[in-house]
Every structure is written in C-alpha cells, then in structure tokens.
Amino acid sequence: MGTFQQAHGTLRFGVFEVDLQASELRRQGAKVKLQEQPFQVLQMLLERRGEAVTREELQKRIWPADTFVDFEQGLYNSVKRLREALGDTAETPRYIETLPRKGYRFIGGVETGAPHIESIAVLPLDNLSGDPEQEYFTEGMTEALITSLAKIGALHVTSRTSVMQYKGAHRPLREIAQELRVDGIIEGTVVRSGDRVRISAQLVDAKTDTQLWAESYDRDLRDILALHSEVAQAIAREVQVKLTPHDHAHFARVHRVNPQAYDAYLKGRYYWSQRPLRMAEAVKCFEEAIAIDSTYATAYAGLADCLCSLGAWGIVSAKEGCNKARVLALKALEIDDSLAEAHASLAWASLYHYEFATAEREFQRAIELNPRYPPVHQQFGWYLCIMDRYEEAYTEVQRAIHLDPLVTLNNAFLGFVYFYARRYDQAIQQCQKALALDPSYGPAHAFLGWAYSRKSLHEPAISALRRACDFWPGSSPIGLLGQAYATAGRFGEAHKVLEQLDQLTKKRYVTPYVVAHIHAALGQRDEAFHWLEISYEQRAEWMVLLKIDPCLDALRSDPRFQDLLRRMNFPT
C-alpha cells in the first residue's frame, strides 16, 4: 500500500484532512490542535489503513528510546488525545479500532488527496552567481523550464511575459497565484560555474502554501535540455497529470548541446525578448551559436525569426530578410522536423515569399506540434487577416493573447486585424491598449495613426505617426506619415516626405510600398502603380497586404490593380 508521503502530503477521511507537509490535522479546513506523538500515531495508522499496527511497531517508530513503562503510558495518552481530536471512542469507533493485546487499526474510509493542480506559474528563477552579467542565463533557464512544462497538454502554464513582472518581487506566493490565476507556483535558483549549472526548484500548492516537491540538480551544461525535461516530468508526476504519448514523444527528443553554443543561444533569446530595440544583438548571438554548432536547430529558427521580423517590418529588404529566413528555417527542419518553432519560422518566411499555400500548411503543422506556442497563433492570425478571413484571424490572435496576455505585440496585432477589417474604432481602442503595455511600441503608434487617418481625424493621426517614427526603425513609419499628410491635404509636407525617402535610399533600404501609398493618397495613380510594380518585383514585404489594404481602395477598379492581384496568386 502506498505510503503517506506518496499520497502527496494529504489524506481525507470524514470531515478531516491530514497534511503531512505541515504536520496538521484539519476539520473542515480549520486546524485541530494535536501534539506531535498523537499525530505520529495517526500518520502511522493511516499509512497502514485497514491493517493491524502492533504496539511493538508503534514503539519502534515513535518511542524507540523509551522504557516499556513510559511507552505504555505514552501510547495510551496519545491514542486518547487522538480520539478526542477526532470525536471518536474506543467503544463505538469510527476511525481507530483497538485490537486487544495487539495494537490498533484505522477503519475509516480514506481518500488520497493529491492536490488539484491544473495550472502552474514558473516565477523568475533567482540568479545566485552574484554576477549581473549572468541575468540572461537565469532568464533563459526560466524560459526553458516554462517551455518544457508547456509541452504537457493537460497542464496550463503561465507565459514568460506574465511571470517576468514578478522578477525580484518578494511577495506571498498565495497572492501571486491569485493574480496569475494558477493552482501551483514553481520557484527556484540558478548558479552557474563555468560549464556546470545547479538548479534548485520547489513546487508549492498555492491554495495551502504547502511545498509539494523540491529538488536540486547539478549538471553539465551539455545535459541541460534533458534536465528541463526531467524536471517537467517530475512535476507532472507530482500533480498527477497523465502524460500522453504525444507528451512522452516531446520529452524523448532531447539531445546534448555545446555549452558555448547554448550560451550564445540564450543571449539571443534574451535580446529577442527586447525586440525591436536589440534585434541586431539577437542576430549576432544566434549567428554565433550556429557558428559554434552547425546542427543547432533552434538557433537556426531563432535567427530566421529575427531576419524575417526585420524584413516584415520593412527594416531590411526581402533579399536580406525573409528570403534568408526561409533558407534558415528549412535548414532547422532538415535537422529536426519535429521542431514547432522551425515550422512557424518557415510559415512566416513563406508568407512574405508569397508562397501562401506553404505558409498555411506550415502554420497548421506548427500548431499541431505545439499548440501552446504564442507566436505561431499571432502569426497565423496575421496570415488569415491577409487572406481576408477576419473571423478566423480574430480567433487566432485572441489565442495568442490568452497564452501571453501581457505581450504588446499580440495585443497590437489584434488592433492591426481590426484595422484591415475596417473596424477603425476597435482598432484605435486595441492599439491604445497595446500602448498602455508599452508606450514605446512603434507599430502600435503607426496603426493608431493610420486608423485615425481613415476616420479623417488628421491631427491625431499625424501626431501618432510622428511618434511611430521615433520608435520604429526603418522607412515604413516615415512613408505612412507622408500618406497621412497627403490625406489631410498637406501636400507640400507629403512631397517633402517623398524627397526624404529618396535620400534615404542612398543609405539604407526603403520599402517601395509606402512610396506607392503616398502617391495614391496624392491622386497620382500612374506613379502609385509604378511603385507597386517595383514592390512586386522586389517581393517587398507589404505587398502581401494588397488584397485587403483600405488605403489602396481608390485603385482597385483599375485593371492594373486586378492584374497585380492575379500575379500575387492569392488563394481564392
């Protein structure tokens, strides 16, 4: 029969509950005062419930150093106090039966009380190295543990972004759990010394503030991926979550990593989380990881995401951005076809490569492999928006927000979808919500301004787009500002923007699509189509919006526009 400890610290009988971790007896949730020796008697009887527990066994376990006379008196008093606490009697026992001249037996019905934990938050692990430069490593360990736990289909795991707000916050765990709406909290520490890492973690039942599990691991960095899987599976066993064959397959696919490559990868993820401000540093780190280990699939996927993002936001050309990203994503899948992140990277790059069927297939495959990966839902939602499938798009982006509610990008993208669906009031509200999370997020300022412009609120539009230029690198926000000037009838300023973009082409990439936008707003149809043709030939990033872009509605009746749509080969 399973021991008390194996019952996860809690057993229930009648109106009583026994908590081993806290050494407490509770009646309907209220603590019942019970001294140590009576509690130990109860514990031993429960461990052997339904069986005879002899006086000799009790003596050996609880009174090993006492004399026989002391033991007799001690046992008598302990059982008496225990029965008083339970409201039980020797004459008509409900729980503890006396076996004359032998011992005692627990006769009540017992329910094992495994904690009901379906949701978990991993608080930011503490960096105990004493070196602030190792913060990226500690954050990486936190994210990796979250990722491993999120692979368990039956367990809801709070996103990295949501838990990072508690970094360094010394607050009651029960309070944090209530705010995050989780049943369990994992907290711990990380110490790194060279290529060795020591991780200590504990799982706490948030409702009772009771430690359910704790363990320390001292490993070589080469085995760090296997360690994360081991910890995740240990926690799953502790909360009695049944792992599916799909879950087991995830955990089986772990391999050793080069410590230096892993270190560079973690730095890349750290800088990636601060995008777009530190995107260039993220690119360098992922490139370094690949240079050290040419078989590092997740590093290829990370680099692909960086380059694709730079291309998608019009910061670099398709040649330097999405085209290279597509090659990197294919390389990642050549190494590991089961990597959801790589399928998502390929889908994202394929979208901007105008390979729409491939993009949809790869998005769906990524979601099948890891439905808890927020970026794939956000990106797939964007794809569905581009395909003029708005209701489906809302659903996918909302899934990303549900998984990662505090990520500005996810909230902003819902605003973008509203914009292209011509729901400008909702677009404005959603972009404002995103900016409340991060006032420096340039694309949210841009789409806020764009939505104002569509409602002929010209001054707020121009003001928002000027702010976008401060926070969004690249030519896109400048071009959108030029279009807003033209829409507001400020033609001289619109022409100045065109001159500014022409000068910028001598220094860096300028997306031709926004130049077409300005000419369209100025009523210069031939010039607009000239720049749309250039956009098509260069596979410019914004051309994927051609089917839905409200700012080009005045051109749609022109045969040249219909010809462009046909050549773009959008799915029907």
N, C-alpha and C positions, 0 to 999 in steps of 0.2 A: 504494500500500500504506500502511496506517496507520502512523503514527509510534510510537515507543516511548512517548512521553507519552500518546498516545491509547489505549494499552493499559493505562491506569490504573496505571502505575508498576511492573507486574510481568509478566515473561515467564518461561516454564519450558521447559527442554529437558533430556532425560535426567533425571539426579538433581540438576540445577542449577536455581536460581531467581535471577533478576536483579531487584533492587529499585531502580528509578531514583530514587525519592524519597530513599532512604537511601544511594544510590551503593554498593550492596553486591552481591557475588556470594555466594550461599549454596549449600552442598552438603548436601542432605537436612536443611535447616534450620540447619546450622552455618555461620557466617560464614567465607568463604575470603579470606585476605589478598591483596589485589590493589591495586597502585598506581594512581594517577589516570589516567595515559596508557594503560596496558593496558585499564583499564575503559572509557575513552572509545572505544578501538578496538572493543571488544566491543559497546558500545552502537551504534556506527555500523553495524557488520556486522549486528546484529540488526534495526536499522531497515530495512535493505535486504536482509533474509534471502532467500537464493535468487538474488540478483543480484550481479553483479560490482561491487566497490567499488574504484575505481582508487587508485593510490598518490597521484596528484595531489589527489584528493578528500579523502583522509585527511590529506595535508599541509595543505590549505587549512582543514580543520576543526580539526585538533589541533595542528599546528605552524606556524601562519601566519607567525610572525616568525623562524623558524629558518633557517639556511643549508641548502643542499641536502645537504651532507655530514652536518651534525648531524641532519637529518631522516632520512636513510638509517639512521644508526646507531640513532636513537631508535625508528624503526619496527621495525627488526629486533629490538631488545631488548624492545619492547612485545609483539610477537607471540610471541616466545619465552616471556616470562613468562606470557602469557595461555594458551598451550598447556600450559605446566607446571601452571597452576592447574586447567585442565580435564582434565588427563591425556590430552592429545591429541598427535599427532605429524604432522609435515609429510608423512612417507612414507605413512602409513595414516590419513588424517584422518577423524574422526567429526563434527567440528564446523566447523573452519576449513580451507578448501582454498586452497592457493597457486595463483595464476594467473600463470605465469612472465611476467616483464617487464610485467605489467599491474597486479596487485593481489591481492585476496583475496575469498573468498566464504564466507558462512555456509551450511553444507549440512545442519545438523541440523534435526530436526523441532521446531517451536516451538508452544507453547500460550500463548495470551493468558491472562493471569492476572488477570482482573477480580476484585476482592475479593468474596467470597461474603457479601454483607450482606443479610439479610432483616429485621433488626430494628435499630431506632435509638432512642437516647435524646437528647433535646434538654436539655442542662443549663441551669439558670437563667442567662440572659444577664446579664452584668455591667453595672451602671449606672455609666457613666464621666462622668456630668454633674457629679458632685460634690455633687448636691442630693438628700438623703434623701427629700425630698417627691416625687421622681420615681420612687420604687420601684414604685408602682402601674403606671406606664407601662412600666417594664422588665419587670415580671411579665406585663403584658398582651402585650408583644411575644413573650415566651417562649410563652405560651399560644396566641397566634395562629399562631406557627410550628408548634407541635405540632398544632394543629387542621388546618392546611393539609397537613402531611405525612400525617396520619391519613386524609386523603381518598384516599390511594393504596392501593388494595385489596390489592396484593401486599406491602405493607410494614407490619410491626408496629411501632407507635410507642408508647413508654412514656408513661403518663399524666402529666399535670401534677403531680398529687399525689405520685406516686412520685419524680419528679425534684426537687421543691422541697426535699426533705430534704438535697440537696447544695448548697443555696444558700450561697455563701461558703466551701464546703469545698474546700480546696486539696489534693486527693488525686490519686494517679496515675490517669489515665484508664482504664488497663487494669483496675485494681482496681474502679473504679466500674462498668465494663462487666460485670465478672464478677458483681457484686452484683445488677445490673439484668438480667443475662442477655441482653445485646444484643451485636450484632456491631459496631455503629458508634456513635460519640459525636459530637454536634454541640455546639460551644461557641462563644461569641462575646460581643460587646459591643454596647451601645446608647448613643448620645449624641444627646440631643435639644436643639435650639436653636430656640426659637420653633416655627414650623410646619415645620421641617426635621428630619429624623432620619437618622442614619448608623448602619447596622447592619453589623458585620463578623462573619463566621462562618467556621468551618472544620469539615470532616468528617474524622474520624480513624478509621482502621481499628483497632479495639480490640485485635485479636489481635497486630498487629505494631507498634502505637503509631506508625503511619505516617500522615502527613497525605495525604489523597486529593484534597481540594478546599478552596479558600479563596477568599473573595471579599468585597469591601466594596461597599456600596450607599449612596448619598447621595440621598435622595428627599424630595419634598414629602409631608407627611402625607396629602394628598388621594389619593396613589397608593399608600398603604401596603398596601391589600388586594392589589393587583396585585403588589406586591413580595413578599409572602409566597408567593403562587402561583408567582412566578418562581423564588424560592429553592427551593421544594419540587420543582419540575420539574427544576431544575439538579441537585439531589441525586439524584433518581430516575435521571437520565441517567448520573450518575457511578457509581452502583452497578448500572447496567444493569437496572433494574426497568422492565418493559414497562408503559406506561400503557394502560389500556383506554379504549374510547370513553367509558365512564361517568366515568373519571378525568378525561379531557380536558374533558368537559362541566362537571365541577365547577370546573376551573381557568378555563374560559372565562367563567364567571358571576362576574366581578369588576367593581366599579364604583368610582368616586371617592367619597370621603367628605368631609364637612365636618370640618376639624381639631378644632374645638371640640366638635362632637357626638361625634367619635371619642374625644376625651379624656374626656368625661363617661361614655361607654360603658365605657371601660377602668376608670375608677374604680368604676363599678357592678359590673363583674365582679370587681374586687379585693375589694370589700366582700361580694359574694355568696359568694365563696370562704370567708369567715369567718362564714357563717351558723350559727346564728340571731342571734349577738351584734350584727352590724352590718347586719341586714336593712333597717332603716329608712333607713340611709345609702345602701344599694344602690338602694332605691326612688327616693330623691331624685335620684340620679345618672342612672338610666335615664329618669326624667321630664324631667330637664334635656336629655339627649341628644335626646329626641323633640321637645321644645320648640324646639330649635335646628334639627333636621332632621326634619320630619314624615314623611319617606319612609324612615326608618332602620328596616328590618325587624327586624334582630337586637336593636335596643333595645326594640322592642315585645315581642319574645319574652322578653327578659330581665326586663322589668317584669311580664309575665304570670306568669313563673315565681315572682317574688318574691311577688306578690299571692296566687297560688294556694297557695304554701307557707304563707303567713300564715293563709289560710283552712283549708287541710288540717290544720294543727296546732291549729286551734281558737283562734287568737290574735285573729282578726277574724271578723266574720260572713260568710256566703256572699255577701251583697249587696256588701260591701266587698272581698271576696277573690276567690273562684273565679268569681263572675259577671262581675266586671270583667276578670278574667284571660282569660275566654273571648272577650270582645269584643276585647281587645288581641291575642290570638292570631289571631283572624280577620283583623284589620287587617294583621298581619305577613304572613299568607298572601295577602292581597289585593295586597300589594306584591311578594312573592316566594314563589310557590307551591312553589319548589324547596328552601326552607329547612327542613332536617330539624328544627332546634330549634323552629321555629314549629309544625310538625305535632305534635311532642311536647308543646308547651305547650297546644295545643288539646285533645289527648287527655287530658292531666292535668286541665284545667279541665272538660272534658265529663264525666269520671268523677264529679266532685263536683257536677255539674249533673244527675246521674242519667241522662245520655244515653249508655248503656253501649255501644250498637252503634257510635255515632260514636267513642267513646273507643278501642275495639278497632281500628277501621279506621284511625284516625289514628296510633295506636301502630305499627301494622304499616307504614304509609306512611313514618313517620319512620325506622324501622329499615331499610327498603328504601333510603332516600336516604343514610343514614349509619349503617351497622351498627357503627361504632366510637364512637358517642356514648353514654358510660356511663349518663347519667341516664335515657335512654329505656328501657334494659333494666331498670333498677331500678324505674322507674315502671310499666312493663308487667308486671313480676313482681308488683308490688303489686296491680295490676288483676286478674291471674289468681288471686291469692290471694283477693281479694274475691269472685270468681266461683266459689270452691270448686274451683279447678283447681290443686291444690297441686304436683303433679309438674312441670307446666309452669312454675309460679311459681318453684320451686327453680332450674330451668334458667336462666330469665331473670335472676334476681338473681345467680346464680353468674357469668353472663356479665358483668354489671356489675362484680362483684368482680375477675374476671380482667382486665378492661380498666383498672380503677382499684383495685388491691388495698388501698391504704392509706387509702381514703376511709371514714371512720367510718360515714357514712350508709348506704353499700352493705352493709357488714358488719352493721349494726344491722337493716336491713330483712330480711336473711335470718333473723335472730332473730325478727322480727315474724311472718314467714311460718310459722316453726316453731310459734310460739305459737298462731296460729289453726288450725293443723293438729293442735292438741292434743299436740304433741310438746314438752312443757314442759321436760324435761331438756336437750334440744338447744337450746331457746330460751334457757335460762339460760346454757349454755356460749357460745352465739353472742353474746349481749348482753355477757357478760363479755369476750369477745374484742374487741368494738367499744369497750368502755370502756377496754381496755388501750391502744387507739389514741388515745382522747380521753376522759379521766376526767370531763370537763365536759359530755358529750353527754347532755342531759336525757332525750330519748325512750328511750335505751338503759337508763337507770336505771329509767324508768317501766315498760317491758316486762319488765325483770328482776324488779321488784317484783310485777308482775301475774302473772308465771309462778310466783313463789314462793307467791303467794296461792292460785293454783289447786292447788298441792300442799299447801296448809294449813300452809305454813311462814310463819306470820303475822308473827313479829318481823322476820325478814329482809325480808319483803315491805314492811312499814311503813317500815323503815329505808331501803330503796331508793327508795320513793316519796317520802319526805321529801327525799331528795337530788334527786329529779327536780324537785320544786317549786323548788329553788334554781337549777336550770339551764334550766328550760323555762318561758318566759313564757306567760301565758295561764291559763285556768281548768282545762284538761284534767287536768294532774297533780294539782291540788287535788281534783278530783272523783274521780280514781282512788284517791287516798289515803283519801277518805271511804268509798269502796266497800270498801277493804281493812280499814278499821276495822270496818265492818258485818260483813264476812265473818269477822273474828276475834272477833265477839261484843262488840266495844267500841262499843255502840250510842250511848252518850252522846257519844262523840267523833265518830261518824258524823253525828249530828244537829247538832253544832257546825259541822261542815263545810258542811252544808246551809244553816245560818244565814250562814256566811261567804260562800257563793256567792250567797245572796240579797242581801247587802250589796254584793257586787262588781257585780251587775247595774246598780247605780246609777252606776257609774264606767266600766265597760267591758263588752265582750262576754263573756258566759258561755255556753258551749255547753250546750244543754239535754240533750244526750245523756248527759253524765256525771251530771247530776242524776237522770235515769231509772235509771242504773246503781246509784246509791246506794239509791234506793227499792226497786229489785229485790232488792238484797242484804239490805235490811231486811225483805223479805217483803211490802212494800206494793205489791201488784200494780196496783191502780187508779191510784195516784199514778205508778207507773212508766209505765203506758200513757198517762197524761195528758201526761207529758213526752216520750214517744216521738212522740205526735201533734204536739206543738209542734215537735219536731225535724224531722218530716216536712214540716210547713207551712213552716218556715224554710229548708228544704233544708240542714239542719245537716250539717256535714262528716262526722261519724262515722256517720251513718245508712247510708252505703254498706257498713258492716260488719254490718248487721242479719242477713244471711243466714248469717254464719259466727261471730258473736260468742259465745264459750263462756260469757261472763258473763250472758247472757240465756237460757241453756238452760231455766231454770225456767219461762220464759214461753212457750215455743214451742208447747205444746199448746193454748194459749188461742186461740179463734177471732179475737180482736182482733190477735194477732201474725200469724196467717196472712193476715188482711186487709191488714195493713201490707206484708207481703212482696209480695202481689199488686199493690198500688198502686205499690210501688217498681219494678215491671216489670223484675225481674232476668231476664237471658236464661236460658233453660232448656237 
